[in-house]
């Protein structure tokens, strides 16, 4: 029987994962605004003439991004054995990172269309995939309360193999887009006045 929250509760968990990520984005944007409101004399000074990522080739950047995203993906999946706790923390934390990036870009005067051009090519696939892993990890919450009736059907409903194969493929594609498309967009934006 399919419930109102989707087959085996997946839709509700996916919505919960998206909500937690969004809460993090809003909090991260608020933190960026709060930091921007601080008096300039209290802010630390970071001076560097190195460009972020300029010392990496496209393939090295791809490998770095993929390794980082797969680590986050696995951490999100671990929520299934931590009653969802790890997943909640990782989703909110990643949302905060995205929110701060958006907030600081806005504070720096970057037009919204440029921020969208930097985030959308890879972000939709990457964040969507992380929300799927988050939905899997959030399945640990009801699972924790049914541990005494842990049976084969319940374990099969998690669909770990499908989630792992999908995540590996989607995050590999997202890392390729980020390393080879988004990086080019970022470089072209640097050259603009």
SEGU-882651 format. One record per residue (C-alpha): residue number from 1; x, y, z. Coordinates in nm, 3 decimals, padded with zeros to 5 digits. Example, Ala and Ser with C-alpha at 12.3 -4.5 7.8 and 13.67 -1.06 7.14 Angstrom:
REM residues 2
ATOM  num        X        Y        Z
ATOM    1   01.230  -00.450   00.780
ATOM    2   01.367  -00.106   00.714
//
This chain:
REM residues 193
ATOM  num        X        Y        Z
ATOM    1   00.000   00.000   00.000
ATOM    2   00.134   00.342  -00.095
ATOM    3   00.098   00.598   00.182
ATOM    4   00.027   00.969   00.148
ATOM    5   00.398   01.029   00.194
ATOM    6   00.492   00.813  -00.102
ATOM    7   00.606   00.456  -00.127
ATOM    8   00.750   00.347   00.206
ATOM    9   00.767   00.710   00.325
ATOM   10   01.039   00.814   00.077
ATOM   11   00.858   01.124  -00.043
ATOM   12   00.812   01.257   00.310
ATOM   13   01.179   01.193   00.391
ATOM   14   01.286   01.363   00.067
ATOM   15   01.070   01.666   00.155
ATOM   16   01.223   01.668   00.502
ATOM   17   01.574   01.660   00.355
ATOM   18   01.493   01.950   00.122
ATOM   19   01.346   02.144   00.415
ATOM   20   01.659   02.091   00.629
ATOM   21   01.883   02.200   00.341
ATOM   22   01.667   02.511   00.290
ATOM   23   01.682   02.594   00.662
ATOM   24   02.062   02.579   00.632
ATOM   25   02.061   02.803   00.322
ATOM   26   01.849   03.065   00.502
ATOM   27   02.071   03.046   00.812
ATOM   28   02.387   03.069   00.601
ATOM   29   02.258   03.376   00.420
ATOM   30   02.170   03.534   00.755
ATOM   31   02.522   03.461   00.885
ATOM   32   02.672   03.626   00.575
ATOM   33   02.454   03.933   00.632
ATOM   34   02.549   03.939   01.002
ATOM   35   02.921   03.919   00.920
ATOM   36   02.880   04.192   00.658
ATOM   37   02.715   04.416   00.919
ATOM   38   03.019   04.391   01.151
ATOM   39   03.246   04.696   01.168
ATOM   40   03.535   04.663   00.925
ATOM   41   03.798   04.706   01.196
ATOM   42   03.680   04.389   01.373
ATOM   43   03.707   04.176   01.060
ATOM   44   04.023   03.970   01.004
ATOM   45   04.221   04.050   00.693
ATOM   46   04.299   03.771   00.451
ATOM   47   04.524   03.880   00.171
ATOM   48   04.631   03.645  -00.098
ATOM   49   04.713   03.683  -00.461
ATOM   50   04.631   03.316  -00.528
ATOM   51   04.308   03.243  -00.705
ATOM   52   04.096   02.966  -00.565
ATOM   53   04.145   02.656  -00.770
ATOM   54   04.401   02.818  -01.001
ATOM   55   04.666   02.563  -00.908
ATOM   56   04.450   02.267  -01.011
ATOM   57   04.391   02.121  -01.354
ATOM   58   04.036   02.037  -01.455
ATOM   59   04.085   01.669  -01.373
ATOM   60   04.241   01.743  -01.035
ATOM   61   03.951   01.975  -00.956
ATOM   62   03.708   01.704  -01.072
ATOM   63   03.871   01.445  -00.841
ATOM   64   03.870   01.690  -00.548
ATOM   65   03.502   01.780  -00.596
ATOM   66   03.396   01.419  -00.644
ATOM   67   03.585   01.304  -00.333
ATOM   68   03.433   01.587  -00.125
ATOM   69   03.078   01.522  -00.250
ATOM   70   03.102   01.144  -00.205
ATOM   71   03.220   01.200   00.153
ATOM   72   02.914   01.418   00.221
ATOM   73   02.693   01.160   00.048
ATOM   74   02.819   00.876   00.268
ATOM   75   02.780   01.092   00.580
ATOM   76   02.418   01.158   00.482
ATOM   77   02.357   00.786   00.437
ATOM   78   02.496   00.721   00.786
ATOM   79   02.188   00.886   00.927
ATOM   80   02.012   00.553   00.880
ATOM   81   02.223   00.407   01.165
ATOM   82   02.217   00.723   01.381
ATOM   83   01.839   00.769   01.389
ATOM   84   01.879   01.051   01.134
ATOM   85   02.099   01.268   01.358
ATOM   86   02.405   01.271   01.131
ATOM   87   02.184   01.345   00.831
ATOM   88   02.016   01.643   00.998
ATOM   89   02.350   01.798   01.094
ATOM   90   02.508   01.741   00.751
ATOM   91   02.207   01.875   00.559
ATOM   92   02.181   02.191   00.767
ATOM   93   02.560   02.241   00.754
ATOM   94   02.575   02.204   00.376
ATOM   95   02.277   02.434   00.340
ATOM   96   02.460   02.692   00.551
ATOM   97   02.765   02.668   00.325
ATOM   98   02.550   02.729   00.016
ATOM   99   02.365   03.012   00.192
ATOM  100   02.689   03.181   00.293
ATOM  101   02.819   03.155  -00.061
ATOM  102   02.501   03.320  -00.190
ATOM  103   02.505   03.581   00.088
ATOM  104   02.869   03.679   00.041
ATOM  105   02.826   03.694  -00.337
ATOM  106   02.529   03.926  -00.288
ATOM  107   02.725   04.142  -00.040
ATOM  108   03.012   04.164  -00.290
ATOM  109   02.768   04.306  -00.545
ATOM  110   02.751   04.003  -00.772
ATOM  111   02.433   04.011  -00.979
ATOM  112   02.181   03.736  -00.898
ATOM  113   02.201   03.602  -01.252
ATOM  114   02.576   03.547  -01.213
ATOM  115   02.523   03.366  -00.882
ATOM  116   02.261   03.149  -01.054
ATOM  117   02.500   03.081  -01.344
ATOM  118   02.761   02.960  -01.094
ATOM  119   02.528   02.742  -00.889
ATOM  120   02.267   02.600  -01.125
ATOM  121   02.472   02.402  -01.379
ATOM  122   02.594   02.155  -01.118
ATOM  123   02.393   02.253  -00.810
ATOM  124   02.057   02.113  -00.913
ATOM  125   02.202   01.766  -00.971
ATOM  126   02.440   01.781  -00.674
ATOM  127   02.194   01.915  -00.416
ATOM  128   01.913   01.695  -00.548
ATOM  129   02.134   01.389  -00.510
ATOM  130   02.235   01.495  -00.160
ATOM  131   01.865   01.532  -00.073
ATOM  132   01.806   01.175  -00.193
ATOM  133   02.086   01.056   00.036
ATOM  134   01.933   01.274   00.307
ATOM  135   01.597   01.103   00.255
ATOM  136   01.772   00.768   00.298
ATOM  137   01.944   00.888   00.615
ATOM  138   01.622   01.029   00.757
ATOM  139   01.471   00.682   00.718
ATOM  140   01.678   00.604   01.026
ATOM  141   01.434   00.797   01.243
ATOM  142   01.137   00.559   01.201
ATOM  143   01.377   00.266   01.173
ATOM  144   01.515   00.344   01.519
ATOM  145   01.168   00.305   01.666
ATOM  146   01.105  -00.026   01.486
ATOM  147   01.442  -00.188   01.557
ATOM  148   01.277  -00.476   01.742
ATOM  149   01.082  -00.570   01.431
ATOM  150   01.379  -00.534   01.196
ATOM  151   01.311  -00.780   00.921
ATOM  152   01.411  -00.857   00.566
ATOM  153   01.122  -00.658   00.413
ATOM  154   01.213  -00.348   00.614
ATOM  155   01.578  -00.372   00.506
ATOM  156   01.477  -00.420   00.141
ATOM  157   01.259  -00.108   00.161
ATOM  158   01.574   00.100   00.219
ATOM  159   01.706   00.018  -00.133
ATOM  160   02.067   00.089  -00.038
ATOM  161   02.215  -00.053  -00.361
ATOM  162   01.996   00.166  -00.579
ATOM  163   02.075   00.474  -00.373
ATOM  164   02.450   00.405  -00.386
ATOM  165   02.463   00.345  -00.762
ATOM  166   02.246   00.649  -00.835
ATOM  167   02.454   00.868  -00.602
ATOM  168   02.784   00.763  -00.755
ATOM  169   02.660   00.831  -01.108
ATOM  170   02.486   01.159  -01.031
ATOM  171   02.769   01.299  -00.821
ATOM  172   03.025   01.201  -01.087
ATOM  173   02.822   01.392  -01.345
ATOM  174   02.780   01.691  -01.109
ATOM  175   03.154   01.697  -01.035
ATOM  176   03.229   01.694  -01.408
ATOM  177   02.991   01.983  -01.467
ATOM  178   03.135   02.178  -01.174
ATOM  179   03.497   02.118  -01.273
ATOM  180   03.463   02.181  -01.645
ATOM  181   03.155   02.403  -01.693
ATOM  182   03.110   02.599  -01.371
ATOM  183   03.484   02.663  -01.344
ATOM  184   03.482   02.815  -01.695
ATOM  185   03.184   03.033  -01.604
ATOM  186   03.366   03.150  -01.291
ATOM  187   03.677   03.235  -01.493
ATOM  188   03.472   03.434  -01.744
ATOM  189   03.306   03.626  -01.460
ATOM  190   03.645   03.718  -01.314
ATOM  191   03.741   03.891  -01.634
ATOM  192   03.430   04.106  -01.640
ATOM  193   03.453   04.463  -01.510
//
